[in-house]
Amino acid sequence: MSDSTPNDPFSFFSQLWKNGSNNPFMPPLNEEEIDRKIVECKTVEQWLSMQVGMLQMTVKTLEMQKAGLQAFRQGMESKPDDAA
């Protein structure tokens, strides 16, 4: 990318276009590259699904903790004072 000129705002993209297969914006050109991209995308999808599941579990855990604290407070407020 050393051919790019600082005055040309599109030089970066034209250089990427010239590089062909190394260009992340160009679609894969053969079946092996497409298969590799499919495997990569499925791996990312599985990872994201796992992260969403963990986040949902964390939210549910926090909601249960909140409900437990509220129940404890209500129990303490309704309990008659035995100290007096």
C-alpha positions, -999 to +999 in steps of 0.1 A: +000+000+000+030+022-004+017+033-038-011+053-022-009+091-024-021+112+005-041+135-017-062+107-032-089+096-008-097+065-028-061+053-032-065+030-002-095+013-018-080+011-053-049-006-037-071-031-020-089-038-052-055-045-069-045-070-043-073-093-053-077-123-030-061-105+000-089-080-002-115-084+026-141-066+005-139-090-025-160-121-024-141-155-024-133-166-058-131-204-054-150-232-037-123-238-011-123-202+000-161-202+002-161-234+024-134-219+046-155-187+050-186-208+058-167-227+085-154-194+100-188-178+100-204-209+117-176-208+143-183-172+151-220-179+151-216-207+177-194-185+198-219-156+197-247-180+206-228-193+236-221-157+247-258-148+244-267-179+265-242-169+292-255-133+292-291-145+295-281-168+324-263-139+341-294-117+338-317-144+352-292-150+381-292-113+389-330-111+387-332-141+411-308-123+435-329-092+433-361-111+440-344-128+470-332-095+484-367-080+481-383-111+497-358-108+526-365-071+531-402-077+531-398-105+556-377-083+579-402-054+576-432-076+584-415-094+613-426-082+647-399-068+669-390-094+695-363-073+711-388-051+729 
